[in-house]
Structure formats: C-alpha cells, structure tokens
Amino acid sequence: MCAFNAGRRRRSVVLLDHNVKVGRKILISGGGRCNFTNINAGPSNYVSANPHFCKSALAGYTPDDFIALVERHRIRFHEKKLGQLFCNESSQHIVNMLVSECEQSGAAFRLGCRVLKIEKGDSFHIATDNGDYRCRSLVIATGGLSIPSIGASGFGYRVAEQFGLSIVKTSPALVGLNFGEKELKELAELAGVSIDSQVTCQGVSFRENILFTHTGLSGPAILQASLYWSAGNSISINLVPEQDLTEWLLRKKRDGACAELKVLVADLLPKRFSDSFCRLYLPSRPVSEIADKALMEFAGRIRDWQVKPAGTAGYGKAEVTRGGVATDDLVARSLEARKVPGLYFIGEVVDVTGQLGGYNFQWAWASGFAAAQYV
Ligand SMILES: Cc1cc2nc3c(=O)[nH]c(=O)nc-3n(C[C@H](O)[C@H](O)[C@H](O)COP(=O)(O)OP(=O)(O)OC[C@H]3O[C@@H](n4cnc5c(N)ncnc54)[C@H](O)[C@@H]3O)c2cc1C
C-alpha cells in the first residue's frame, strides 16, 4: 500500500522482504478469503497507549477508499457479519491487486532479501545479502511477532530501538486463552462445544460465540476479549445473554417442573456443557428439590462465569501482536519518527492493534497510505 502510493508520487521505491512470496499473511488471512476491511472501522476499534494516535491516518484512508480499489480490480466480495468484508473467492486476489498496483507505479520487489545492517548518515544505507541500497526515506512495515513460521520477526522493533524509539511491551492478541490446571481438568472434555455468549474483559464486552478447546477457550468472542486481557485479569462470560436465567429457573420450579436441573439447562445450552457445569457447581437433582437460593447462585454462575486464564495460546496462534513501536515517538499524520527524519513505521509493528474483523488490515492500509504521502 505504501510502496505503490509512494510510487504514484513518482518516488523511486524498492520493497525488500525476506520472504520469497509476497503477502503471506494476507494469503492465510480470513480463512483464505481475507477479511480486508470493516465498513465500521473507527478509532474505538483499536487498542494503543494513545487511543487518539490512529485517528489521523484512519480518517485519511477509509474503508470506502479500499473498497473503491477492490472494486476497480473487479474483486468480488461480501459482508459476512458485523461489517466484515471478505473476498468471495480468494485472498490471492488482494495480493494480486497490490502487486499489480506496485508494478504500475514502478515500485520494485526484492524478495528473499535479508537485511544485514542499517546505518544513517545524510541518507539511510541498507546492507542486504542481495546488494546495498541508499535511500532518503526508509519505511519499516515488518509487522508483528505472530506466526513466525511464515516470516514474522522482531526486526521492526530492533530497528526502532537502534534509532532510539521506545517499544510498548508486546503480547499475543486475537488469540485463544488457556485454562488454569483446575479448569483444564474439569472442562477439557468440552472441547468442540460452542456457545453464543457475552464476554467481558476490562469493561469491554463482545457478543459472539465462544469455543471450548483442548487447552482452554477460543472462538470470536474470546479472541476479541484477548485484545484487552493481561496476565492476572479475569474474564466474565455470560453464557445465556438472551435470557434472565434466574427468573426462568425459578418459574420452572414454581410451575412444578420435576425434570433434573441438567435436563432443564440443556434446553438453553449444549447438553455436554450442561452436564459438566451441573456436575461441577450444583449436582443435578430434580429442580423442585433445589432451594431457591442455590438455583439463584447457579444461574448467577452461568450469567457471570468468572474465568482466570493462565495465559494465551502464544504468538504461534495469535492473529496479531499487541504493543509495538511507541506512538509517542511517531508523528500521527505521517508515521515518521519524531527524532529520526526519514524513518517511518507503519502497520502492525506500531502500537496500534485492531479488534477482530478486518480492522488490522484497515490500519495497515491507512497507515501505509499516510506514510506514502510524506516519504
Ligand atoms: C492467521 C491470521 C489471519 C488474519 N486474518 C486477518 C483478517 O482477516 N483481517 C484483518 O484485518 N487482519 C487479519 N490478520 C492480521 C493481519 O494479517 C495483520 O495485522 C497485517 O497483515 C499486518 O500488516 P503489516 O503489513 O503490518 O505486516 P505483515 O502483513 O505481517 O507483513 C510484514 C512483512 O514483513 C516481512 N518481514 C518480516 N520480518 C522481516 C525481516 N527481518 N526482513 C525482511 N522482511 C521482513 C514479512 O515477510 C512480511 O511480508 C490475520 C493474521 C493472522 C496471523
């Protein structure tokens, strides 16, 4: 995005990547269909030490601008849910589009190219295993640490540190959360169960599915919550967001229901979950024999199930890296380092991390476009 927009401004652009294939993260994104933007993207969808920092770039290149580009390339797409736009066929179309824009603007690719050293005098001097380059503007767009198996590296953070910029502590985000030992023992048998829930972490709530896994919890609502989660935090899960469960159970009891609690609960939640949860928290008996107070406590647990994750599933599984190059050290409108004229950081390497749903690509496009106006 940055390369071809700079090329359109008649800059002479070379794009260096240590991968031999272009846009590998785009290719695997969105289950192979790239959730390339979200029509509702706005500053409130991003986490950053400075929540205002992303405003300028996001305003300068909007989801509509990217949609117009996609339409110009006749890529067919659809809204899956919640404003999330996906390719109808393949993420490859997005990569092809970006490559073709680069080619048209004269931006050249050097793939499989390892950067060995960066020095700055009057200009930047980049030594690589495939020749040396000199440039007045150097844009670091090396992404975060997620999925090292396809080329993610901490390179961008090291360059930032080399030039005296600060790094906001990084952590895996948009990632599954692992149970502690006790919960794992009790709930691992639920692997595969999925429940429409409301998940709240640090005061931010998401209403989507959660998925029990062999190590803990995943699914869109958990991935979203993981963006706000830090070690030691609990998350609250309401497993019946549509229903006043207390009122429902007490009414069943008043109406003389003689079914066992776990059978009643299985009317609202998957049977496997109901069996396990009842066994753990209120051994199942006919509901008529259970005291109102115990029923109310049980319902409270299902409406506000407190889980204290032991950790995340790590960078190997995370969709993004939270944290990164400190926004205090960058100019918001250009993404240029305040103290190092000509050095720019864009995309995921910056301490701006989006929620799940196309927001991270929109930040990558918008920040790339912003920097391209100044390089
Ligand atoms: C499985 C998965 C699915 C995702 N799905 C979506 C989605 O559908 N929608 C969405 O908005 N976001 C999604 N994301 C997040 C999104 O892919 C990233 O936020 C986005 O790609 C960041 O763009 P970027 O250009 O900053 O970095 P990247 O896309 O990671 O690109 C960084 C580039 O730098 C290169 N590089 C790294 N280190 C070096 C080095 N030392 N030397 C030379 N080159 C280097 C890499 O090879 C890579 O080509 C997903 C992420 C994952 C892991």
The ligand as a Tripos MOL2 file, in Angstrom:
@<TRIPOS>MOLECULE
LIG
   53    58     1     0     0
SMALL
NO_CHARGES

@<TRIPOS>ATOM
      1 C1         -3.9340  -16.2750   10.6430 C.3       1 LIG1
      2 C2         -4.1600  -14.7850   10.5420 C.ar      1 LIG1
      3 C3         -5.3410  -14.3140    9.9730 C.ar      1 LIG1
      4 C4         -5.5700  -12.9410    9.9140 C.ar      1 LIG1
      5 N1         -6.7300  -12.5110    9.3480 N.ar      1 LIG1
      6 C5         -6.9710  -11.1910    9.2840 C.ar      1 LIG1
      7 C6         -8.1330  -10.7160    8.6270 C.ar      1 LIG1
      8 O1         -8.8950  -11.4830    8.0180 O.2       1 LIG1
      9 N2         -8.3740   -9.3730    8.6620 N.ar      1 LIG1
     10 C7         -7.5090   -8.4710    9.2610 C.ar      1 LIG1
     11 O2         -7.7750   -7.2740    9.2530 O.2       1 LIG1
     12 N3         -6.3670   -8.9130    9.8210 N.ar      1 LIG1
     13 C8         -6.0770  -10.2300    9.8360 C.ar      1 LIG1
     14 N4         -4.9060  -10.6570   10.3960 N.ar      1 LIG1
     15 C9         -3.9400   -9.6400   10.8620 C.3       1 LIG1
     16 C10        -3.2210   -9.0310    9.6420 C.3       1 LIG1
     17 O3         -2.7850  -10.0820    8.8020 O.3       1 LIG1
     18 C11        -2.0390   -8.1750   10.0550 C.3       1 LIG1
     19 O4         -2.3960   -7.2560   11.0450 O.3       1 LIG1
     20 C12        -1.4830   -7.4350    8.8320 C.3       1 LIG1
     21 O5         -1.0270   -8.3570    7.8800 O.3       1 LIG1
     22 C13        -0.3380   -6.5100    9.2410 C.3       1 LIG1
     23 O6          0.2110   -5.9740    8.0790 O.3       1 LIG1
     24 P1          1.7230   -5.4960    8.0580 P.3       1 LIG1
     25 O7          1.9990   -5.0720    6.6680 O.co2     1 LIG1
     26 O8          1.9740   -4.5560    9.1670 O.co2     1 LIG1
     27 O9          2.5760   -6.8090    8.4000 O.3       1 LIG1
     28 P2          2.6220   -8.2340    7.6590 P.3       1 LIG1
     29 O10         1.4340   -8.4500    6.8170 O.co2     1 LIG1
     30 O11         2.9410   -9.2080    8.7350 O.co2     1 LIG1
     31 O12         3.8670   -8.0930    6.6710 O.3       1 LIG1
     32 C14         5.1660   -7.9770    7.1700 C.3       1 LIG1
     33 C15         6.1140   -8.3230    6.0530 C.3       1 LIG1
     34 O13         7.4360   -8.0540    6.5110 O.3       1 LIG1
     35 C16         8.2600   -9.1460    6.1770 C.3       1 LIG1
     36 N5          9.3510   -9.2270    7.1740 N.ar      1 LIG1
     37 C17         9.2590   -9.5400    8.4840 C.ar      1 LIG1
     38 N6         10.4890   -9.5220    9.0380 N.ar      1 LIG1
     39 C18        11.3620   -9.1910    8.0610 C.ar      1 LIG1
     40 C19        12.7750   -9.0230    8.0170 C.ar      1 LIG1
     41 N7         13.5260   -9.2200    9.0910 N.pl3     1 LIG1
     42 N8         13.3390   -8.6870    6.8330 N.ar      1 LIG1
     43 C20        12.5820   -8.5070    5.6990 C.ar      1 LIG1
     44 N9         11.2490   -8.6620    5.6900 N.ar      1 LIG1
     45 C21        10.6320   -8.9950    6.8580 C.ar      1 LIG1
     46 C22         7.3610  -10.3670    6.2290 C.3       1 LIG1
     47 O14         7.8850  -11.4030    5.4420 O.3       1 LIG1
     48 C23         6.0570   -9.8020    5.6860 C.3       1 LIG1
     49 O15         5.9740   -9.9170    4.2870 O.3       1 LIG1
     50 C24        -4.6260  -12.0170   10.4410 C.ar      1 LIG1
     51 C25        -3.4380  -12.5020   10.9670 C.ar      1 LIG1
     52 C26        -3.1950  -13.8760   11.0090 C.ar      1 LIG1
     53 C27        -1.8880  -14.3560   11.5930 C.3       1 LIG1
@<TRIPOS>BOND
     1     1     2 1
     2     2     3 ar
     3     2    52 ar
     4     3     4 ar
     5     4     5 ar
     6     4    50 ar
     7     5     6 ar
     8     6     7 ar
     9     6    13 1
    10     7     8 2
    11     7     9 ar
    12     9    10 ar
    13    10    11 2
    14    10    12 ar
    15    12    13 ar
    16    13    14 ar
    17    14    15 1
    18    14    50 ar
    19    15    16 1
    20    16    17 1
    21    16    18 1
    22    18    19 1
    23    18    20 1
    24    20    21 1
    25    20    22 1
    26    22    23 1
    27    23    24 1
    28    24    25 2
    29    24    26 1
    30    24    27 1
    31    27    28 1
    32    28    29 2
    33    28    30 1
    34    28    31 1
    35    31    32 1
    36    32    33 1
    37    33    34 1
    38    33    48 1
    39    34    35 1
    40    35    36 1
    41    35    46 1
    42    36    37 ar
    43    36    45 ar
    44    37    38 ar
    45    38    39 ar
    46    39    40 ar
    47    39    45 ar
    48    40    41 1
    49    40    42 ar
    50    42    43 ar
    51    43    44 ar
    52    44    45 ar
    53    46    47 1
    54    46    48 1
    55    48    49 1
    56    50    51 ar
    57    51    52 ar
    58    52    53 1
@<TRIPOS>SUBSTRUCTURE
     1 LIG1         1 GROUP 0 **** ****
